[in-house]
Amino acid sequence: MDENLSPPSASGQNDGPSVRRIGGALLGLLEGHVELLGLEIKEEKARTLRLLTYAALGLVFGLLLVIGLSSAIVIAAWDDYRMLAILGLCVLYAIGVAICFGKAKSQVRNQARPFHDTLEEMARNRERLLP
């Protein structure tokens, strides 16, 4: 009579589907996390490329500024209007340098923590699964 009163899970018949459901749920969660991680890696790559582009342009404009200032010093003794043109170009290059480095600096300051969304999603899932 004691054998008839034992719960069905003791025989192991009901454990299979629940383990499969848990495994499927875990695989689904893992798939979502991997997809989110891939998107964040792609966004981080684009942000890094923009940052490097602004830095490279800033360096080019800085080099042009140095060349322009050097030309201004050499030509300082020449006619009056050449100096004004060279200094005008130097001001233009200086503005370009300031804009590029300003954008690069704001990109660095405003960046989110890497993989922030993935970490938040994993924390939410942990809260849901654990009591």
Distance bins in CASP14 RR format, pairs under 12 A and 6 or more apart:
PFRMAT RR
TARGET T0000
AUTHOR 0000-0000-0000
RMODE 2
METHOD distances of the structure
MODEL  1
2 10 0 0 0 0 0 1 0 0 0 0 0
3 10 0 0 0 0 0 1 0 0 0 0 0
3 11 0 0 0 0 0 1 0 0 0 0 0
4 10 0 0 0 0 0 1 0 0 0 0 0
4 11 0 0 0 0 0 1 0 0 0 0 0
6 12 0 0 0 0 0 1 0 0 0 0 0
6 13 0 0 0 0 0 1 0 0 0 0 0
7 13 0 0 0 0 0 1 0 0 0 0 0
7 14 0 0 0 0 1 0 0 0 0 0 0
7 15 0 0 0 0 0 1 0 0 0 0 0
8 14 1 0 1 0 0 0 0 0 0 0 0
8 15 0 0 0 0 1 0 0 0 0 0 0
8 16 0 0 0 0 0 1 0 0 0 0 0
8 17 0 0 0 0 0 1 0 0 0 0 0
8 18 0 0 0 0 0 1 0 0 0 0 0
9 15 1 0 0 1 0 0 0 0 0 0 0
9 16 0 0 0 0 1 0 0 0 0 0 0
9 17 0 0 0 0 0 1 0 0 0 0 0
9 18 0 0 0 0 1 0 0 0 0 0 0
9 19 0 0 0 0 0 1 0 0 0 0 0
12 18 0 0 0 0 0 1 0 0 0 0 0
12 19 0 0 0 0 0 1 0 0 0 0 0
13 19 0 0 0 0 0 1 0 0 0 0 0
14 20 0 0 0 0 0 1 0 0 0 0 0
14 21 0 0 0 0 0 1 0 0 0 0 0
15 21 0 0 0 0 0 1 0 0 0 0 0
15 22 0 0 0 0 0 1 0 0 0 0 0
16 22 0 0 0 0 1 0 0 0 0 0 0
16 23 0 0 0 0 0 1 0 0 0 0 0
17 23 0 0 0 0 0 1 0 0 0 0 0
17 24 0 0 0 0 0 1 0 0 0 0 0
18 24 0 0 0 0 0 1 0 0 0 0 0
18 25 0 0 0 0 0 1 0 0 0 0 0
19 25 0 0 0 0 0 1 0 0 0 0 0
19 26 0 0 0 0 0 1 0 0 0 0 0
20 26 0 0 0 0 0 1 0 0 0 0 0
20 27 0 0 0 0 0 1 0 0 0 0 0
21 27 0 0 0 0 0 1 0 0 0 0 0
21 28 0 0 0 0 0 1 0 0 0 0 0
22 28 0 0 0 0 0 1 0 0 0 0 0
22 29 0 0 0 0 0 1 0 0 0 0 0
22 129 0 0 0 0 1 0 0 0 0 0 0
23 29 0 0 0 0 1 0 0 0 0 0 0
23 30 0 0 0 0 1 0 0 0 0 0 0
23 31 0 0 0 0 0 1 0 0 0 0 0
24 30 0 0 0 0 1 0 0 0 0 0 0
24 31 0 0 0 0 1 0 0 0 0 0 0
25 31 0 0 0 0 0 1 0 0 0 0 0
25 32 0 0 0 0 0 1 0 0 0 0 0
25 125 0 0 0 0 1 0 0 0 0 0 0
25 128 0 0 0 0 0 1 0 0 0 0 0
25 129 0 0 0 0 1 0 0 0 0 0 0
26 32 0 0 0 0 0 1 0 0 0 0 0
26 33 0 0 0 0 0 1 0 0 0 0 0
26 125 0 0 0 0 1 0 0 0 0 0 0
26 129 0 0 0 0 1 0 0 0 0 0 0
27 33 0 0 0 0 0 1 0 0 0 0 0
27 34 0 0 0 0 0 1 0 0 0 0 0
28 34 0 0 0 0 1 0 0 0 0 0 0
28 35 0 0 0 0 1 0 0 0 0 0 0
28 36 0 0 0 0 0 1 0 0 0 0 0
28 125 0 0 0 0 0 1 0 0 0 0 0
29 35 0 0 0 0 0 1 0 0 0 0 0
29 36 0 0 0 0 0 1 0 0 0 0 0
29 118 0 0 0 0 0 1 0 0 0 0 0
29 121 0 0 0 0 1 0 0 0 0 0 0
29 122 0 0 0 0 1 0 0 0 0 0 0
29 124 0 0 0 0 0 1 0 0 0 0 0
29 125 1 0 1 0 0 0 0 0 0 0 0
29 126 0 0 0 0 0 1 0 0 0 0 0
29 128 0 0 0 0 1 0 0 0 0 0 0
29 129 0 0 0 0 1 0 0 0 0 0 0
30 36 0 0 0 0 0 1 0 0 0 0 0
30 37 0 0 0 0 0 1 0 0 0 0 0
30 118 0 0 0 0 0 1 0 0 0 0 0
30 121 0 0 0 0 0 1 0 0 0 0 0
30 122 0 0 0 0 0 1 0 0 0 0 0
30 125 0 0 0 0 0 1 0 0 0 0 0
31 37 0 0 0 0 0 1 0 0 0 0 0
31 38 0 0 0 0 0 1 0 0 0 0 0
32 38 0 0 0 0 1 0 0 0 0 0 0
32 39 0 0 0 0 0 1 0 0 0 0 0
32 40 0 0 0 0 0 1 0 0 0 0 0
32 117 0 0 0 0 0 1 0 0 0 0 0
32 118 0 0 0 0 1 0 0 0 0 0 0
32 121 1 0 0 1 0 0 0 0 0 0 0
32 122 0 0 0 0 0 1 0 0 0 0 0
32 125 0 0 0 0 1 0 0 0 0 0 0
33 39 0 0 0 0 0 1 0 0 0 0 0
33 40 0 0 0 0 0 1 0 0 0 0 0
33 115 0 0 0 0 0 1 0 0 0 0 0
33 117 0 0 0 0 0 1 0 0 0 0 0
33 118 1 0 0 1 0 0 0 0 0 0 0
33 119 0 0 0 0 1 0 0 0 0 0 0
33 120 0 0 0 0 0 1 0 0 0 0 0
33 121 1 0 0 1 0 0 0 0 0 0 0
33 122 1 0 0 1 0 0 0 0 0 0 0
33 123 0 0 0 0 0 1 0 0 0 0 0
33 124 0 0 0 0 0 1 0 0 0 0 0
33 125 0 0 0 0 1 0 0 0 0 0 0
33 126 0 0 0 0 0 1 0 0 0 0 0
34 40 0 0 0 0 0 1 0 0 0 0 0
34 41 0 0 0 0 0 1 0 0 0 0 0
34 115 0 0 0 0 0 1 0 0 0 0 0
34 118 0 0 0 0 1 0 0 0 0 0 0
34 121 0 0 0 0 0 1 0 0 0 0 0
34 122 0 0 0 0 0 1 0 0 0 0 0
35 41 0 0 0 0 0 1 0 0 0 0 0
35 42 0 0 0 0 0 1 0 0 0 0 0
35 117 0 0 0 0 0 1 0 0 0 0 0
35 118 0 0 0 0 1 0 0 0 0 0 0
35 121 0 0 0 0 0 1 0 0 0 0 0
36 42 0 0 0 0 0 1 0 0 0 0 0
36 43 0 0 0 0 0 1 0 0 0 0 0
36 115 0 0 0 0 1 0 0 0 0 0 0
36 116 0 0 0 0 0 1 0 0 0 0 0
36 117 1 0 1 0 0 0 0 0 0 0 0
36 118 1 0 1 0 0 0 0 0 0 0 0
36 119 0 0 0 0 1 0 0 0 0 0 0
36 120 0 0 0 0 1 0 0 0 0 0 0
36 121 1 0 0 1 0 0 0 0 0 0 0
36 122 0 0 0 0 1 0 0 0 0 0 0
36 124 0 0 0 0 0 1 0 0 0 0 0
36 125 0 0 0 0 0 1 0 0 0 0 0
37 43 0 0 0 0 0 1 0 0 0 0 0
37 44 0 0 0 0 0 1 0 0 0 0 0
37 114 0 0 0 0 0 1 0 0 0 0 0
37 115 1 0 0 1 0 0 0 0 0 0 0
37 116 0 0 0 0 0 1 0 0 0 0 0
37 117 0 0 0 0 1 0 0 0 0 0 0
37 118 1 0 1 0 0 0 0 0 0 0 0
37 119 0 0 0 0 1 0 0 0 0 0 0
37 121 0 0 0 0 1 0 0 0 0 0 0
37 122 0 0 0 0 1 0 0 0 0 0 0
38 44 0 0 0 0 1 0 0 0 0 0 0
38 45 0 0 0 0 1 0 0 0 0 0 0
38 115 0 0 0 0 1 0 0 0 0 0 0
38 117 0 0 0 0 0 1 0 0 0 0 0
38 118 0 0 0 0 1 0 0 0 0 0 0
39 45 0 0 0 0 0 1 0 0 0 0 0
39 46 0 0 0 0 0 1 0 0 0 0 0
39 115 0 0 0 0 0 1 0 0 0 0 0
39 116 0 0 0 0 0 1 0 0 0 0 0
39 117 0 0 0 0 1 0 0 0 0 0 0
39 118 0 0 0 0 1 0 0 0 0 0 0
39 121 0 0 0 0 0 1 0 0 0 0 0
40 46 0 0 0 0 0 1 0 0 0 0 0
40 47 0 0 0 0 0 1 0 0 0 0 0
40 112 0 0 0 0 1 0 0 0 0 0 0
40 113 0 0 0 0 0 1 0 0 0 0 0
40 114 1 0 0 1 0 0 0 0 0 0 0
40 115 1 0 1 0 0 0 0 0 0 0 0
40 116 1 0 0 1 0 0 0 0 0 0 0
40 117 1 0 0 1 0 0 0 0 0 0 0
40 118 1 0 1 0 0 0 0 0 0 0 0
40 119 0 0 0 0 1 0 0 0 0 0 0
40 120 0 0 0 0 0 1 0 0 0 0 0
40 121 0 0 0 0 0 1 0 0 0 0 0
41 47 0 0 0 0 0 1 0 0 0 0 0
41 48 0 0 0 0 0 1 0 0 0 0 0
41 114 0 0 0 0 1 0 0 0 0 0 0
41 115 0 0 0 0 1 0 0 0 0 0 0
41 117 0 0 0 0 0 1 0 0 0 0 0
41 118 0 0 0 0 1 0 0 0 0 0 0
42 48 0 0 0 0 0 1 0 0 0 0 0
42 49 0 0 0 0 0 1 0 0 0 0 0
42 115 0 0 0 0 0 1 0 0 0 0 0
43 49 0 0 0 0 0 1 0 0 0 0 0
43 50 0 0 0 0 0 1 0 0 0 0 0
43 111 0 0 0 0 0 1 0 0 0 0 0
43 112 0 0 0 0 1 0 0 0 0 0 0
43 114 0 0 0 0 1 0 0 0 0 0 0
43 115 0 0 0 0 1 0 0 0 0 0 0
43 116 0 0 0 0 0 1 0 0 0 0 0
43 117 0 0 0 0 1 0 0 0 0 0 0
43 118 0 0 0 0 0 1 0 0 0 0 0
44 50 0 0 0 0 0 1 0 0 0 0 0
44 51 0 0 0 0 0 1 0 0 0 0 0
44 107 0 0 0 0 0 1 0 0 0 0 0
44 111 0 0 0 0 1 0 0 0 0 0 0
44 112 0 0 0 0 1 0 0 0 0 0 0
44 113 0 0 0 0 0 1 0 0 0 0 0
44 114 1 0 0 1 0 0 0 0 0 0 0
44 115 0 0 0 0 1 0 0 0 0 0 0
44 116 0 0 0 0 0 1 0 0 0 0 0
44 117 0 0 0 0 0 1 0 0 0 0 0
44 118 0 0 0 0 0 1 0 0 0 0 0
45 51 0 0 0 0 0 1 0 0 0 0 0
45 52 0 0 0 0 0 1 0 0 0 0 0
45 114 0 0 0 0 0 1 0 0 0 0 0
46 52 0 0 0 0 0 1 0 0 0 0 0
46 53 0 0 0 0 0 1 0 0 0 0 0
46 107 0 0 0 0 0 1 0 0 0 0 0
47 53 0 0 0 0 0 1 0 0 0 0 0
47 54 0 0 0 0 0 1 0 0 0 0 0
47 103 0 0 0 0 0 1 0 0 0 0 0
47 104 0 0 0 0 0 1 0 0 0 0 0
47 106 0 0 0 0 0 1 0 0 0 0 0
47 107 1 0 0 1 0 0 0 0 0 0 0
47 108 0 0 0 0 1 0 0 0 0 0 0
47 110 0 0 0 0 1 0 0 0 0 0 0
47 111 1 0 0 1 0 0 0 0 0 0 0
47 112 0 0 0 0 1 0 0 0 0 0 0
47 114 0 0 0 0 1 0 0 0 0 0 0
48 54 0 0 0 0 0 1 0 0 0 0 0
48 55 0 0 0 0 0 1 0 0 0 0 0
48 104 0 0 0 0 0 1 0 0 0 0 0
48 107 0 0 0 0 1 0 0 0 0 0 0
48 108 0 0 0 0 0 1 0 0 0 0 0
48 111 0 0 0 0 1 0 0 0 0 0 0
48 114 0 0 0 0 0 1 0 0 0 0 0
49 55 0 0 0 0 0 1 0 0 0 0 0
49 56 0 0 0 0 0 1 0 0 0 0 0
49 107 0 0 0 0 0 1 0 0 0 0 0
50 56 0 0 0 0 0 1 0 0 0 0 0
50 57 0 0 0 0 0 1 0 0 0 0 0
50 100 0 0 0 0 0 1 0 0 0 0 0
50 103 0 0 0 0 1 0 0 0 0 0 0
50 104 0 0 0 0 1 0 0 0 0 0 0
50 106 0 0 0 0 0 1 0 0 0 0 0
50 107 1 0 0 1 0 0 0 0 0 0 0
50 108 0 0 0 0 0 1 0 0 0 0 0
50 110 0 0 0 0 0 1 0 0 0 0 0
50 111 0 0 0 0 0 1 0 0 0 0 0
51 57 0 0 0 0 0 1 0 0 0 0 0
51 58 0 0 0 0 0 1 0 0 0 0 0
51 100 0 0 0 0 0 1 0 0 0 0 0
51 101 0 0 0 0 0 1 0 0 0 0 0
51 102 0 0 0 0 0 1 0 0 0 0 0
51 103 0 0 0 0 1 0 0 0 0 0 0
51 104 1 0 1 0 0 0 0 0 0 0 0
51 105 0 0 0 0 1 0 0 0 0 0 0
51 106 0 0 0 0 0 1 0 0 0 0 0
51 107 1 0 1 0 0 0 0 0 0 0 0
51 108 1 0 0 1 0 0 0 0 0 0 0
51 109 0 0 0 0 0 1 0 0 0 0 0
51 110 0 0 0 0 0 1 0 0 0 0 0
51 111 0 0 0 0 1 0 0 0 0 0 0
52 58 0 0 0 0 0 1 0 0 0 0 0
52 59 0 0 0 0 0 1 0 0 0 0 0
52 100 0 0 0 0 0 1 0 0 0 0 0
52 104 0 0 0 0 1 0 0 0 0 0 0
52 107 0 0 0 0 0 1 0 0 0 0 0
52 108 0 0 0 0 0 1 0 0 0 0 0
53 59 0 0 0 0 0 1 0 0 0 0 0
53 60 0 0 0 0 0 1 0 0 0 0 0
53 100 0 0 0 0 1 0 0 0 0 0 0
53 103 0 0 0 0 1 0 0 0 0 0 0
53 104 0 0 0 0 1 0 0 0 0 0 0
53 107 0 0 0 0 0 1 0 0 0 0 0
54 60 0 0 0 0 0 1 0 0 0 0 0
54 61 0 0 0 0 0 1 0 0 0 0 0
54 96 0 0 0 0 0 1 0 0 0 0 0
54 97 0 0 0 0 0 1 0 0 0 0 0
54 98 0 0 0 0 0 1 0 0 0 0 0
54 99 0 0 0 0 1 0 0 0 0 0 0
54 100 1 0 1 0 0 0 0 0 0 0 0
54 101 1 0 0 1 0 0 0 0 0 0 0
54 102 1 0 0 1 0 0 0 0 0 0 0
54 103 1 0 1 0 0 0 0 0 0 0 0
54 104 1 0 1 0 0 0 0 0 0 0 0
54 105 0 0 0 0 1 0 0 0 0 0 0
54 106 0 0 0 0 1 0 0 0 0 0 0
54 107 1 0 0 1 0 0 0 0 0 0 0
54 108 0 0 0 0 0 1 0 0 0 0 0
55 61 0 0 0 0 0 1 0 0 0 0 0
55 62 0 0 0 0 0 1 0 0 0 0 0
55 97 0 0 0 0 0 1 0 0 0 0 0
55 100 1 0 0 1 0 0 0 0 0 0 0
55 101 1 0 0 1 0 0 0 0 0 0 0
55 102 0 0 0 0 0 1 0 0 0 0 0
55 103 0 0 0 0 1 0 0 0 0 0 0
55 104 1 0 1 0 0 0 0 0 0 0 0
55 105 0 0 0 0 0 1 0 0 0 0 0
55 107 0 0 0 0 1 0 0 0 0 0 0
55 108 0 0 0 0 0 1 0 0 0 0 0
56 62 0 0 0 0 0 1 0 0 0 0 0
56 63 0 0 0 0 0 1 0 0 0 0 0
56 97 0 0 0 0 0 1 0 0 0 0 0
56 100 0 0 0 0 1 0 0 0 0 0 0
56 101 0 0 0 0 0 1 0 0 0 0 0
56 104 0 0 0 0 1 0 0 0 0 0 0
57 63 0 0 0 0 0 1 0 0 0 0 0
57 64 0 0 0 0 0 1 0 0 0 0 0
57 93 0 0 0 0 0 1 0 0 0 0 0
57 96 1 0 0 1 0 0 0 0 0 0 0
57 97 0 0 0 0 1 0 0 0 0 0 0
57 98 0 0 0 0 0 1 0 0 0 0 0
57 99 0 0 0 0 1 0 0 0 0 0 0
57 100 1 0 1 0 0 0 0 0 0 0 0
57 101 0 0 0 0 1 0 0 0 0 0 0
57 102 0 0 0 0 0 1 0 0 0 0 0
57 103 0 0 0 0 1 0 0 0 0 0 0
57 104 0 0 0 0 1 0 0 0 0 0 0
58 64 0 0 0 0 1 0 0 0 0 0 0
58 65 0 0 0 0 1 0 0 0 0 0 0
58 93 0 0 0 0 1 0 0 0 0 0 0
58 94 0 0 0 0 0 1 0 0 0 0 0
58 95 0 0 0 0 0 1 0 0 0 0 0
58 96 1 0 0 1 0 0 0 0 0 0 0
58 97 1 0 1 0 0 0 0 0 0 0 0
58 98 0 0 0 0 1 0 0 0 0 0 0
58 99 0 0 0 0 1 0 0 0 0 0 0
58 100 1 1 0 0 0 0 0 0 0 0 0
58 101 1 0 0 1 0 0 0 0 0 0 0
58 102 0 0 0 0 1 0 0 0 0 0 0
58 103 0 0 0 0 1 0 0 0 0 0 0
58 104 1 0 0 1 0 0 0 0 0 0 0
58 105 0 0 0 0 0 1 0 0 0 0 0
59 65 0 0 0 0 0 1 0 0 0 0 0
59 66 0 0 0 0 0 1 0 0 0 0 0
59 93 0 0 0 0 0 1 0 0 0 0 0
59 96 0 0 0 0 0 1 0 0 0 0 0
59 97 0 0 0 0 1 0 0 0 0 0 0
59 100 0 0 0 0 1 0 0 0 0 0 0
59 101 0 0 0 0 1 0 0 0 0 0 0
59 104 0 0 0 0 0 1 0 0 0 0 0
60 66 0 0 0 0 0 1 0 0 0 0 0
60 67 0 0 0 0 0 1 0 0 0 0 0
60 93 0 0 0 0 1 0 0 0 0 0 0
60 96 0 0 0 0 1 0 0 0 0 0 0
60 97 0 0 0 0 1 0 0 0 0 0 0
60 100 0 0 0 0 1 0 0 0 0 0 0
60 101 0 0 0 0 0 1 0 0 0 0 0
61 67 0 0 0 0 0 1 0 0 0 0 0
61 68 0 0 0 0 0 1 0 0 0 0 0
61 89 0 0 0 0 0 1 0 0 0 0 0
61 90 0 0 0 0 0 1 0 0 0 0 0
61 91 0 0 0 0 0 1 0 0 0 0 0
61 92 0 0 0 0 1 0 0 0 0 0 0
61 93 1 0 1 0 0 0 0 0 0 0 0
61 94 1 0 0 1 0 0 0 0 0 0 0
61 95 0 0 0 0 1 0 0 0 0 0 0
61 96 1 0 1 0 0 0 0 0 0 0 0
61 97 1 0 1 0 0 0 0 0 0 0 0
61 98 0 0 0 0 1 0 0 0 0 0 0
61 99 0 0 0 0 1 0 0 0 0 0 0
61 100 1 0 0 1 0 0 0 0 0 0 0
61 101 0 0 0 0 1 0 0 0 0 0 0
61 102 0 0 0 0 0 1 0 0 0 0 0
61 104 0 0 0 0 0 1 0 0 0 0 0
62 68 0 0 0 0 1 0 0 0 0 0 0
62 69 0 0 0 0 1 0 0 0 0 0 0
62 70 0 0 0 0 0 1 0 0 0 0 0
62 90 0 0 0 0 0 1 0 0 0 0 0
62 92 0 0 0 0 0 1 0 0 0 0 0
62 93 1 0 0 1 0 0 0 0 0 0 0
62 94 0 0 0 0 1 0 0 0 0 0 0
62 95 0 0 0 0 0 1 0 0 0 0 0
62 96 0 0 0 0 1 0 0 0 0 0 0
62 97 1 0 1 0 0 0 0 0 0 0 0
62 98 0 0 0 0 0 1 0 0 0 0 0
62 99 0 0 0 0 0 1 0 0 0 0 0
62 100 0 0 0 0 1 0 0 0 0 0 0
62 101 0 0 0 0 1 0 0 0 0 0 0
63 69 0 0 0 0 0 1 0 0 0 0 0
63 70 0 0 0 0 0 1 0 0 0 0 0
63 93 0 0 0 0 1 0 0 0 0 0 0
63 96 0 0 0 0 0 1 0 0 0 0 0
63 97 0 0 0 0 1 0 0 0 0 0 0
64 70 0 0 0 0 0 1 0 0 0 0 0
64 71 0 0 0 0 0 1 0 0 0 0 0
64 86 0 0 0 0 0 1 0 0 0 0 0
64 89 0 0 0 0 1 0 0 0 0 0 0
64 90 0 0 0 0 1 0 0 0 0 0 0
64 91 0 0 0 0 0 1 0 0 0 0 0
64 92 0 0 0 0 1 0 0 0 0 0 0
64 93 1 0 1 0 0 0 0 0 0 0 0
64 94 0 0 0 0 1 0 0 0 0 0 0
64 95 0 0 0 0 0 1 0 0 0 0 0
64 96 0 0 0 0 1 0 0 0 0 0 0
64 97 0 0 0 0 1 0 0 0 0 0 0
64 100 0 0 0 0 0 1 0 0 0 0 0
65 71 0 0 0 0 0 1 0 0 0 0 0
65 72 0 0 0 0 0 1 0 0 0 0 0
65 86 0 0 0 0 0 1 0 0 0 0 0
65 87 0 0 0 0 0 1 0 0 0 0 0
65 88 0 0 0 0 0 1 0 0 0 0 0
65 89 0 0 0 0 1 0 0 0 0 0 0
65 90 1 0 1 0 0 0 0 0 0 0 0
65 91 0 0 0 0 1 0 0 0 0 0 0
65 92 0 0 0 0 1 0 0 0 0 0 0
65 93 1 0 1 0 0 0 0 0 0 0 0
65 94 1 0 1 0 0 0 0 0 0 0 0
65 95 0 0 0 0 1 0 0 0 0 0 0
65 96 0 0 0 0 1 0 0 0 0 0 0
65 97 1 0 0 1 0 0 0 0 0 0 0
65 98 0 0 0 0 0 1 0 0 0 0 0
65 100 0 0 0 0 0 1 0 0 0 0 0
65 101 0 0 0 0 0 1 0 0 0 0 0
66 72 0 0 0 0 0 1 0 0 0 0 0
66 73 0 0 0 0 0 1 0 0 0 0 0
66 90 0 0 0 0 1 0 0 0 0 0 0
66 93 0 0 0 0 1 0 0 0 0 0 0
66 94 0 0 0 0 0 1 0 0 0 0 0
66 97 0 0 0 0 0 1 0 0 0 0 0
67 73 0 0 0 0 0 1 0 0 0 0 0
67 74 0 0 0 0 0 1 0 0 0 0 0
67 86 0 0 0 0 1 0 0 0 0 0 0
67 89 0 0 0 0 1 0 0 0 0 0 0
67 90 0 0 0 0 1 0 0 0 0 0 0
67 93 0 0 0 0 1 0 0 0 0 0 0
68 74 0 0 0 0 1 0 0 0 0 0 0
68 75 0 0 0 0 1 0 0 0 0 0 0
68 76 0 0 0 0 0 1 0 0 0 0 0
68 82 0 0 0 0 0 1 0 0 0 0 0
68 83 0 0 0 0 0 1 0 0 0 0 0
68 85 0 0 0 0 0 1 0 0 0 0 0
68 86 1 0 1 0 0 0 0 0 0 0 0
68 87 0 0 0 0 1 0 0 0 0 0 0
68 88 0 0 0 0 1 0 0 0 0 0 0
68 89 1 0 0 1 0 0 0 0 0 0 0
68 90 1 0 1 0 0 0 0 0 0 0 0
68 91 0 0 0 0 0 1 0 0 0 0 0
68 92 0 0 0 0 0 1 0 0 0 0 0
68 93 1 0 0 1 0 0 0 0 0 0 0
68 94 0 0 0 0 0 1 0 0 0 0 0
69 75 0 0 0 0 0 1 0 0 0 0 0
69 76 0 0 0 0 0 1 0 0 0 0 0
69 83 0 0 0 0 0 1 0 0 0 0 0
69 86 0 0 0 0 1 0 0 0 0 0 0
69 87 0 0 0 0 1 0 0 0 0 0 0
69 88 0 0 0 0 0 1 0 0 0 0 0
69 89 0 0 0 0 1 0 0 0 0 0 0
69 90 1 0 1 0 0 0 0 0 0 0 0
69 91 0 0 0 0 0 1 0 0 0 0 0
69 93 0 0 0 0 1 0 0 0 0 0 0
69 94 0 0 0 0 1 0 0 0 0 0 0
70 76 0 0 0 0 0 1 0 0 0 0 0
70 86 0 0 0 0 1 0 0 0 0 0 0
70 90 0 0 0 0 1 0 0 0 0 0 0
71 78 0 0 0 0 0 1 0 0 0 0 0
71 82 0 0 0 0 1 0 0 0 0 0 0
71 83 0 0 0 0 1 0 0 0 0 0 0
71 85 0 0 0 0 0 1 0 0 0 0 0
71 86 1 0 1 0 0 0 0 0 0 0 0
71 87 0 0 0 0 1 0 0 0 0 0 0
71 88 0 0 0 0 0 1 0 0 0 0 0
71 89 0 0 0 0 1 0 0 0 0 0 0
71 90 0 0 0 0 1 0 0 0 0 0 0
71 93 0 0 0 0 0 1 0 0 0 0 0
72 78 0 0 0 0 0 1 0 0 0 0 0
72 82 0 0 0 0 1 0 0 0 0 0 0
72 83 1 0 0 1 0 0 0 0 0 0 0
72 84 0 0 0 0 1 0 0 0 0 0 0
72 85 0 0 0 0 1 0 0 0 0 0 0
72 86 1 0 1 0 0 0 0 0 0 0 0
72 87 1 0 1 0 0 0 0 0 0 0 0
72 88 0 0 0 0 1 0 0 0 0 0 0
72 89 0 0 0 0 1 0 0 0 0 0 0
72 90 1 0 0 1 0 0 0 0 0 0 0
72 91 0 0 0 0 0 1 0 0 0 0 0
72 93 0 0 0 0 0 1 0 0 0 0 0
73 83 0 0 0 0 1 0 0 0 0 0 0
73 86 0 0 0 0 1 0 0 0 0 0 0
73 87 0 0 0 0 0 1 0 0 0 0 0
73 90 0 0 0 0 0 1 0 0 0 0 0
74 82 0 0 0 0 0 1 0 0 0 0 0
74 83 0 0 0 0 0 1 0 0 0 0 0
74 86 0 0 0 0 1 0 0 0 0 0 0
75 81 0 0 0 0 0 1 0 0 0 0 0
75 82 1 0 1 0 0 0 0 0 0 0 0
75 83 1 0 0 1 0 0 0 0 0 0 0
75 84 0 0 0 0 0 1 0 0 0 0 0
75 85 0 0 0 0 1 0 0 0 0 0 0
75 86 1 0 0 1 0 0 0 0 0 0 0
75 87 0 0 0 0 0 1 0 0 0 0 0
75 89 0 0 0 0 0 1 0 0 0 0 0
75 90 0 0 0 0 0 1 0 0 0 0 0
76 82 0 0 0 0 1 0 0 0 0 0 0
76 83 1 0 0 1 0 0 0 0 0 0 0
76 84 0 0 0 0 0 1 0 0 0 0 0
76 86 0 0 0 0 1 0 0 0 0 0 0
76 87 0 0 0 0 0 1 0 0 0 0 0
77 83 0 0 0 0 1 0 0 0 0 0 0
78 84 0 0 0 0 0 1 0 0 0 0 0
78 85 0 0 0 0 0 1 0 0 0 0 0
78 86 0 0 0 0 1 0 0 0 0 0 0
79 85 0 0 0 0 0 1 0 0 0 0 0
79 86 0 0 0 0 0 1 0 0 0 0 0
80 86 0 0 0 0 0 1 0 0 0 0 0
80 87 0 0 0 0 0 1 0 0 0 0 0
81 87 0 0 0 0 0 1 0 0 0 0 0
81 88 0 0 0 0 0 1 0 0 0 0 0
82 88 0 0 0 0 0 1 0 0 0 0 0
82 89 0 0 0 0 0 1 0 0 0 0 0
83 89 0 0 0 0 0 1 0 0 0 0 0
83 90 0 0 0 0 0 1 0 0 0 0 0
84 90 0 0 0 0 0 1 0 0 0 0 0
84 91 0 0 0 0 0 1 0 0 0 0 0
85 91 0 0 0 0 0 1 0 0 0 0 0
85 92 0 0 0 0 0 1 0 0 0 0 0
86 92 0 0 0 0 0 1 0 0 0 0 0
86 93 0 0 0 0 0 1 0 0 0 0 0
87 93 0 0 0 0 0 1 0 0 0 0 0
87 94 0 0 0 0 0 1 0 0 0 0 0
88 94 0 0 0 0 1 0 0 0 0 0 0
88 95 0 0 0 0 0 1 0 0 0 0 0
89 95 0 0 0 0 0 1 0 0 0 0 0
89 96 0 0 0 0 0 1 0 0 0 0 0
90 96 0 0 0 0 0 1 0 0 0 0 0
90 97 0 0 0 0 0 1 0 0 0 0 0
91 97 0 0 0 0 0 1 0 0 0 0 0
91 98 0 0 0 0 0 1 0 0 0 0 0
92 98 0 0 0 0 0 1 0 0 0 0 0
92 99 0 0 0 0 0 1 0 0 0 0 0
93 99 0 0 0 0 0 1 0 0 0 0 0
93 100 0 0 0 0 0 1 0 0 0 0 0
94 100 0 0 0 0 0 1 0 0 0 0 0
94 101 0 0 0 0 0 1 0 0 0 0 0
95 101 0 0 0 0 0 1 0 0 0 0 0
95 102 0 0 0 0 0 1 0 0 0 0 0
96 102 0 0 0 0 1 0 0 0 0 0 0
96 103 0 0 0 0 0 1 0 0 0 0 0
96 104 0 0 0 0 0 1 0 0 0 0 0
97 103 0 0 0 0 0 1 0 0 0 0 0
97 104 0 0 0 0 0 1 0 0 0 0 0
98 104 0 0 0 0 0 1 0 0 0 0 0
98 105 0 0 0 0 0 1 0 0 0 0 0
99 105 0 0 0 0 0 1 0 0 0 0 0
99 106 0 0 0 0 0 1 0 0 0 0 0
100 106 0 0 0 0 0 1 0 0 0 0 0
100 107 0 0 0 0 0 1 0 0 0 0 0
101 107 0 0 0 0 0 1 0 0 0 0 0
101 108 0 0 0 0 0 1 0 0 0 0 0
102 108 0 0 0 0 1 0 0 0 0 0 0
102 109 0 0 0 0 1 0 0 0 0 0 0
102 110 0 0 0 0 0 1 0 0 0 0 0
103 109 0 0 0 0 0 1 0 0 0 0 0
103 110 0 0 0 0 0 1 0 0 0 0 0
104 110 0 0 0 0 0 1 0 0 0 0 0
104 111 0 0 0 0 0 1 0 0 0 0 0
105 111 0 0 0 0 0 1 0 0 0 0 0
112 118 0 0 0 0 0 1 0 0 0 0 0
112 119 0 0 0 0 0 1 0 0 0 0 0
112 120 0 0 0 0 0 1 0 0 0 0 0
113 119 1 0 0 1 0 0 0 0 0 0 0
113 120 0 0 0 0 1 0 0 0 0 0 0
115 121 0 0 0 0 1 0 0 0 0 0 0
115 122 0 0 0 0 1 0 0 0 0 0 0
115 123 0 0 0 0 0 1 0 0 0 0 0
116 122 0 0 0 0 0 1 0 0 0 0 0
116 123 0 0 0 0 0 1 0 0 0 0 0
117 123 0 0 0 0 0 1 0 0 0 0 0
117 124 0 0 0 0 0 1 0 0 0 0 0
118 124 0 0 0 0 0 1 0 0 0 0 0
118 125 0 0 0 0 0 1 0 0 0 0 0
119 125 0 0 0 0 0 1 0 0 0 0 0
119 126 0 0 0 0 0 1 0 0 0 0 0
120 126 0 0 0 0 0 1 0 0 0 0 0
120 127 0 0 0 0 0 1 0 0 0 0 0
121 127 0 0 0 0 0 1 0 0 0 0 0
121 128 0 0 0 0 0 1 0 0 0 0 0
122 128 0 0 0 0 0 1 0 0 0 0 0
122 129 0 0 0 0 0 1 0 0 0 0 0
122 130 0 0 0 0 0 1 0 0 0 0 0
123 129 0 0 0 0 0 1 0 0 0 0 0
123 130 0 0 0 0 0 1 0 0 0 0 0
124 130 0 0 0 0 0 1 0 0 0 0 0
END
